[in-house]
């Protein structure tokens, strides 16, 4: 079945990057000249997704404004002859069919995804975390979509994380299938002891799920942090039917982390045609003083 819908949970408080997120959603942090959320939407669109649901909460209406038309701005750009910029601004509103819904209570990622049940209906869909930007030749979510249905009931985008960091993530039990594809038969959210760690492979920001995940989420009890964890619901599928894990190609930037934000701005700035030469020269000169 072709996957045309994506859910982007973007309702978190962004506590790791306060005070910046007190009034500005982390999903709107700029990377050179585009906000984080736009990079994620563009990845979805480039993977063939046409319908996107962004899950927000109170105070994040700025994201809705970003993907809306801005007649006053467009008129000013047209009047000043800035046709190239005008075209880029207009395209933002026409990239995909974008819908917004609020997570009225902060009960965890699983609870946020459950809010998408009526939007998704009875078809598989992509989940793309709102603070994870992945820069790759082939869109990361397309790498998962391409193997959906090949093995098991769903696909997880994974990378290895440092042993010292695994307690902050989910840990997966995996077996190699071929190339960068694994079979996943178990998982645990935020393992707190060495014995609880299944491997250093963790889900990082992307997955493709079957619609049955909603029925599972409806009966999933609060887990780590007292929240309804998406990992706990996915574990039921992994244990009973199996899931696929794909170690995706690409560089991931955690935009809910101070250093991740700096990395993204520097590394993508070094690729942007308008900034790469000047930024490269600046970094070379700065390095001489360190």
MARKELO-932369 format. One record per residue (C-alpha): residue number from 1; chain; z, x, y negated. Coordinates in pm, 1 decimal. Last residue first. Layout:
BEGIN
VEXMI num chaine       up     east    north
VEXMI NUM      A        Z        X        Y
...
***
This chain:
BEGIN
VEXMI num chaine       up     east    north
VEXMI 290      A   1945.5   4105.0  -2871.5
VEXMI 289      A   1759.0   4218.6  -3184.3
VEXMI 288      A   1436.0   4320.8  -3013.4
VEXMI 287      A   1432.0   3987.7  -2829.5
VEXMI 286      A   1398.5   3806.4  -3163.3
VEXMI 285      A   1070.5   3981.6  -3236.5
VEXMI 284      A    924.3   3888.6  -2899.7
VEXMI 283      A   1062.0   3533.7  -2929.8
VEXMI 282      A    902.7   3485.2  -3274.5
VEXMI 281      A    567.4   3616.8  -3158.8
VEXMI 280      A    566.1   3376.4  -2865.2
VEXMI 279      A    672.3   3089.4  -3089.4
VEXMI 278      A    389.5   3153.9  -3335.0
VEXMI 277      A    124.1   3179.3  -3064.7
VEXMI 276      A    252.2   2887.1  -2854.8
VEXMI 275      A    315.4   2638.2  -3134.4
VEXMI 274      A      1.3   2435.0  -3200.0
VEXMI 273      A   -157.0   2479.3  -2856.2
VEXMI 272      A    166.5   2382.5  -2672.7
VEXMI 271      A    225.6   2615.7  -2378.9
VEXMI 270      A    500.7   2833.6  -2530.5
VEXMI 269      A    659.6   2517.2  -2671.0
VEXMI 268      A    679.5   2391.0  -2313.7
VEXMI 267      A    891.5   2693.2  -2224.0
VEXMI 266      A   1105.0   2696.0  -2539.1
VEXMI 265      A   1170.1   2323.0  -2579.4
VEXMI 264      A   1223.4   2269.8  -2208.3
VEXMI 263      A   1460.0   2563.6  -2169.5
VEXMI 262      A   1668.8   2457.0  -2470.8
VEXMI 261      A   1708.1   2104.0  -2333.9
VEXMI 260      A   1800.4   2237.3  -1990.1
VEXMI 259      A   2064.8   2460.9  -2151.0
VEXMI 258      A   2236.4   2163.5  -2315.4
VEXMI 257      A   2215.7   1938.5  -2006.9
VEXMI 256      A   2105.9   1574.5  -2005.9
VEXMI 255      A   1747.5   1686.7  -2050.2
VEXMI 254      A   1748.8   1850.7  -1706.8
VEXMI 253      A   1414.9   2031.3  -1693.3
VEXMI 252      A   1231.4   2057.7  -1363.8
VEXMI 251      A    950.0   2305.4  -1305.2
VEXMI 250      A    681.8   2192.4  -1062.1
VEXMI 249      A    578.0   2160.6   -700.0
VEXMI 248      A    773.3   1898.2   -507.4
VEXMI 247      A    991.6   1968.6   -207.7
VEXMI 246      A    906.9   1639.8    -40.2
VEXMI 245      A   1170.3   1453.5    160.3
VEXMI 244      A   1070.9   1170.6    393.9
VEXMI 243      A   1306.5    897.1    502.7
VEXMI 242      A   1443.2    785.6    837.4
VEXMI 241      A   1473.1    439.4    984.6
VEXMI 240      A   1844.7    386.9   1051.1
VEXMI 239      A   2012.9    695.7    901.2
VEXMI 238      A   1768.6    745.8    613.5
VEXMI 237      A   1755.4    374.1    529.9
VEXMI 236      A   2135.0    346.6    514.1
VEXMI 235      A   2147.8    672.9    319.1
VEXMI 234      A   1924.5    521.1     52.4
VEXMI 233      A   2200.0    272.8    -31.1
VEXMI 232      A   2466.4    543.7    -58.9
VEXMI 231      A   2233.5    761.6   -267.0
VEXMI 230      A   2176.1    476.5   -514.3
VEXMI 229      A   2548.3    493.5   -591.1
VEXMI 228      A   2740.8    188.3   -704.8
VEXMI 227      A   3009.2    352.0   -917.8
VEXMI 226      A   3377.8    431.9   -861.4
VEXMI 225      A   3307.1    796.6   -935.2
VEXMI 224      A   3163.1    843.6   -587.2
VEXMI 223      A   3128.5    510.2   -404.7
VEXMI 222      A   3129.7    148.6   -519.4
VEXMI 221      A   3030.9    -90.5   -239.0
VEXMI 220      A   2670.7   -148.9   -136.0
VEXMI 219      A   2602.7   -512.8    -48.3
VEXMI 218      A   2350.0   -589.8   -321.0
VEXMI 217      A   2218.9   -234.0   -298.7
VEXMI 216      A   2106.5   -292.0     60.4
VEXMI 215      A   1913.9   -605.7    -30.4
VEXMI 214      A   1753.6   -415.1   -317.1
VEXMI 213      A   1655.7   -115.5   -101.3
VEXMI 212      A   1442.1   -351.4    107.2
VEXMI 211      A   1171.0   -309.2   -157.8
VEXMI 210      A   1072.7     32.1    -16.1
VEXMI 209      A   1151.5    338.5   -228.6
VEXMI 208      A    964.6    626.2   -389.3
VEXMI 207      A   1184.4    900.2   -530.8
VEXMI 206      A   1217.0   1129.0   -832.5
VEXMI 205      A   1496.6   1284.2  -1040.3
VEXMI 204      A   1613.7   1565.9   -813.6
VEXMI 203      A   1726.4   1467.0   -464.9
VEXMI 202      A   1917.2   1760.6   -313.9
VEXMI 201      A   1847.2   2032.7    -61.7
VEXMI 200      A   2138.1   2274.7    -26.2
VEXMI 199      A   2216.2   2135.2    317.7
VEXMI 198      A   2455.5   1884.9    479.8
VEXMI 197      A   2753.9   1973.3    259.7
VEXMI 196      A   3064.9   1782.6    371.9
VEXMI 195      A   3217.2   2086.4    546.0
VEXMI 194      A   3191.0   2289.7    225.8
VEXMI 193      A   3405.8   2029.7     47.7
VEXMI 192      A   3346.5   1795.8   -247.7
VEXMI 191      A   3008.6   1652.8   -147.5
VEXMI 190      A   2852.1   1479.3   -451.0
VEXMI 189      A   2661.1   1199.1   -275.7
VEXMI 188      A   2599.5   1241.7     98.4
VEXMI 187      A   2272.5   1226.5    287.7
VEXMI 186      A   2135.6   1161.0    635.7
VEXMI 185      A   1812.8   1154.4    837.0
VEXMI 184      A   1563.2   1321.8    604.2
VEXMI 183      A   1236.7   1445.7    756.7
VEXMI 182      A   1081.1   1726.8    560.7
VEXMI 181      A    755.4   1799.1    375.8
VEXMI 180      A    681.2   2125.4    191.2
VEXMI 179      A    439.3   2258.2    455.2
VEXMI 178      A    500.7   2057.5    772.1
VEXMI 177      A    779.7   1855.5    932.9
VEXMI 176      A   1095.4   2055.0    854.1
VEXMI 175      A   1429.7   1883.5    930.9
VEXMI 174      A   1663.2   1759.5    658.3
VEXMI 173      A   2024.2   1651.7    612.9
VEXMI 172      A   2055.1   1594.8    239.9
VEXMI 171      A   2320.1   1680.7    -21.6
VEXMI 170      A   2359.1   1475.6   -339.9
VEXMI 169      A   2439.1   1651.0   -664.6
VEXMI 168      A   2736.0   1788.7   -860.8
VEXMI 167      A   2901.2   1932.5   -547.9
VEXMI 166      A   2577.4   2125.8   -483.1
VEXMI 165      A   2631.6   2347.5   -789.1
VEXMI 164      A   2806.1   2653.3   -639.0
VEXMI 163      A   2568.0   2643.5   -343.4
VEXMI 162      A   2277.4   2663.2   -586.1
VEXMI 161      A   2024.4   2382.0   -568.6
VEXMI 160      A   1725.2   2344.5   -337.1
VEXMI 159      A   1466.0   2095.2   -453.0
VEXMI 158      A   1387.0   1738.9   -353.7
VEXMI 157      A   1168.7   1439.8   -437.8
VEXMI 156      A   1261.5   1170.8   -186.7
VEXMI 155      A   1012.6    947.1     -9.0
VEXMI 154      A   1062.6    606.4    149.6
VEXMI 153      A   1066.3    438.6    488.0
VEXMI 152      A    981.8    699.1    748.9
VEXMI 151      A    679.5    924.8    770.6
VEXMI 150      A    328.1    885.6    630.7
VEXMI 149      A    427.2    570.6    441.4
VEXMI 148      A    457.2    753.8    112.4
VEXMI 147      A    296.6   1097.6    137.2
VEXMI 146      A     67.1   1071.4   -166.2
VEXMI 145      A    330.3    876.8   -359.8
VEXMI 144      A    565.2   1175.7   -346.8
VEXMI 143      A    313.6   1423.2   -492.1
VEXMI 142      A    216.9   1148.1   -736.4
VEXMI 141      A    577.6   1142.2   -861.8
VEXMI 140      A    559.6   1512.9   -937.5
VEXMI 139      A    239.8   1478.2  -1140.4
VEXMI 138      A     -4.7   1742.5  -1010.1
VEXMI 137      A    -14.8   2055.1  -1225.2
VEXMI 136      A    360.1   2039.7  -1286.9
VEXMI 135      A    622.7   1994.7  -1559.7
VEXMI 134      A    909.7   1776.1  -1442.6
VEXMI 133      A   1124.6   1607.0  -1708.2
VEXMI 132      A   1452.8   1457.2  -1582.4
VEXMI 131      A   1662.2   1252.9  -1825.1
VEXMI 130      A   1520.2    907.7  -1750.0
VEXMI 129      A   1528.5    933.8  -1371.5
VEXMI 128      A   1198.8    832.3  -1214.7
VEXMI 127      A   1208.0    566.5   -940.9
VEXMI 126      A    875.5    473.0   -785.4
VEXMI 125      A    800.0    143.7   -615.0
VEXMI 124      A    729.5    -18.6   -280.7
VEXMI 123      A    643.7   -388.5   -286.7
VEXMI 122      A    823.1   -720.4   -249.4
VEXMI 121      A    918.3   -807.2   -607.0
VEXMI 120      A    942.3   -512.3   -843.9
VEXMI 119      A   1034.2   -690.0  -1168.3
VEXMI 118      A   1271.0   -933.7   -994.1
VEXMI 117      A   1464.4   -648.1   -831.4
VEXMI 116      A   1474.4   -413.5  -1131.7
VEXMI 115      A   1841.9   -474.7  -1214.5
VEXMI 114      A   1921.3   -328.6   -871.3
VEXMI 113      A   1804.1      7.3  -1005.7
VEXMI 112      A   2084.2      2.9  -1265.5
VEXMI 111      A   2349.3    -92.9  -1007.2
VEXMI 110      A   2240.8    195.9   -786.7
VEXMI 109      A   2255.7    434.0  -1083.0
VEXMI 108      A   2614.4    342.9  -1165.6
VEXMI 107      A   2827.8     53.6  -1283.8
VEXMI 106      A   2771.8     72.6  -1658.1
VEXMI 105      A   2768.0   -298.4  -1737.3
VEXMI 104      A   2491.5   -470.0  -1933.3
VEXMI 103      A   2211.8   -266.4  -1776.2
VEXMI 102      A   1947.1   -375.8  -2020.3
VEXMI 101      A   1582.8   -458.3  -1951.5
VEXMI 100      A   1265.9   -311.6  -2097.9
VEXMI  99      A    902.5   -364.9  -1999.8
VEXMI  98      A    610.1   -124.2  -2034.9
VEXMI  97      A    257.4   -222.9  -1933.0
VEXMI  96      A     98.4    118.9  -1959.1
VEXMI  95      A    -38.3    379.4  -2199.7
VEXMI  94      A   -122.3    133.1  -2478.8
VEXMI  93      A    171.5    172.7  -2716.9
VEXMI  92      A    162.4    552.6  -2702.9
VEXMI  91      A   -215.8    555.1  -2754.5
VEXMI  90      A   -175.7    430.7  -3112.0
VEXMI  89      A     30.7    733.7  -3212.6
VEXMI  88      A   -214.3    982.3  -3059.2
VEXMI  87      A   -509.2    813.4  -3235.1
VEXMI  86      A   -333.5    820.4  -3570.8
VEXMI  85      A   -255.5   1191.2  -3526.9
VEXMI  84      A   -623.9   1263.8  -3471.9
VEXMI  83      A   -734.6   1033.0  -3755.7
VEXMI  82      A   -518.9   1187.3  -4025.6
VEXMI  81      A   -740.8   1056.5  -4306.3
VEXMI  80      A   -455.9    979.5  -4546.1
VEXMI  79      A   -530.5    607.3  -4542.7
VEXMI  78      A   -546.4    599.5  -4164.6
VEXMI  77      A   -212.3    776.6  -4137.3
VEXMI  76      A    -52.0    533.7  -4382.4
VEXMI  75      A   -197.2    231.5  -4201.9
VEXMI  74      A    -74.5    360.1  -3866.9
VEXMI  73      A    274.8    415.3  -4005.4
VEXMI  72      A    290.4     62.6  -4148.9
VEXMI  71      A    141.1    -95.9  -3836.4
VEXMI  70      A    383.1     72.1  -3593.1
VEXMI  69      A    289.9    -45.6  -3241.6
VEXMI  68      A    562.7    -40.6  -2976.6
VEXMI  67      A    644.9    237.9  -2729.2
VEXMI  66      A    874.2    418.8  -2974.4
VEXMI  65      A   1036.6     95.1  -3091.4
VEXMI  64      A   1147.9     16.7  -2737.1
VEXMI  63      A   1302.9    361.0  -2710.1
VEXMI  62      A   1486.7    311.9  -3041.9
VEXMI  61      A   1648.7      5.0  -2887.8
VEXMI  60      A   1891.8    236.0  -2711.3
VEXMI  59      A   2216.3    115.9  -2870.5
VEXMI  58      A   2315.6   -126.6  -2595.0
VEXMI  57      A   2178.5    -35.1  -2253.9
VEXMI  56      A   1848.1     76.6  -2106.1
VEXMI  55      A   1643.5     21.1  -1791.8
VEXMI  54      A   1277.3    110.3  -1842.7
VEXMI  53      A   1039.9    -96.1  -1627.6
VEXMI  52      A    690.0     45.6  -1588.5
VEXMI  51      A    366.6   -120.7  -1479.4
VEXMI  50      A     37.1     71.0  -1443.5
VEXMI  49      A    121.4    363.8  -1217.4
VEXMI  48      A   -180.6    579.1  -1128.4
VEXMI  47      A     -4.5    917.9  -1110.9
VEXMI  46      A   -116.0   1007.1  -1464.9
VEXMI  45      A     58.8    689.7  -1583.6
VEXMI  44      A    385.3    792.3  -1417.7
VEXMI  43      A    372.5   1143.4  -1562.3
VEXMI  42      A    293.2    997.0  -1904.7
VEXMI  41      A    600.0    773.3  -1880.0
VEXMI  40      A    817.7   1075.3  -1798.3
VEXMI  39      A    681.3   1285.6  -2084.6
VEXMI  38      A    727.5    986.1  -2316.5
VEXMI  37      A   1094.0    952.2  -2218.0
VEXMI  36      A   1166.7   1310.1  -2324.4
VEXMI  35      A   1042.1   1254.7  -2679.2
VEXMI  34      A    718.4   1417.2  -2793.2
VEXMI  33      A    651.5   1683.9  -3059.6
VEXMI  32      A    809.8   2005.0  -2926.3
VEXMI  31      A   1034.6   1849.6  -2660.1
VEXMI  30      A   1211.1   1581.7  -2860.4
VEXMI  29      A   1536.9   1416.2  -2747.4
VEXMI  28      A   1458.7   1045.1  -2709.4
VEXMI  27      A   1580.6   1015.8  -2349.8
VEXMI  26      A   1907.5   1171.2  -2466.8
VEXMI  25      A   1966.5    849.8  -2660.8
VEXMI  24      A   2057.0    912.3  -3027.3
VEXMI  23      A   2373.5    777.5  -3195.8
VEXMI  22      A   2657.7    942.8  -3003.9
VEXMI  21      A   2400.9   1133.1  -2798.8
VEXMI  20      A   2409.7   1442.7  -3022.2
VEXMI  19      A   2792.4   1456.8  -3001.3
VEXMI  18      A   2770.5   1482.4  -2703.8
VEXMI  17      A   2532.2   1653.1  -2464.1
VEXMI  16      A   2714.9   1614.3  -2132.7
VEXMI  15      A   2820.6   1260.4  -2225.2
VEXMI  14      A   2465.7   1126.5  -2216.7
VEXMI  13      A   2585.0    765.1  -2209.8
VEXMI  12      A   2350.0    660.4  -1930.4
VEXMI  11      A   2109.9    367.5  -1955.6
VEXMI  10      A   1775.9    531.4  -1890.0
VEXMI   9      A   1683.9    423.8  -1536.2
VEXMI   8      A   1303.5    449.0  -1515.2
VEXMI   7      A   1151.3    206.0  -1265.4
VEXMI   6      A    790.2    248.3  -1159.7
VEXMI   5      A    521.3      8.4  -1042.7
VEXMI   4      A    165.3     68.1   -919.4
VEXMI   3      A    213.1    196.7   -565.5
VEXMI   2      A    -89.5    128.7   -346.6
VEXMI   1      A      0.0      0.0      0.0
***
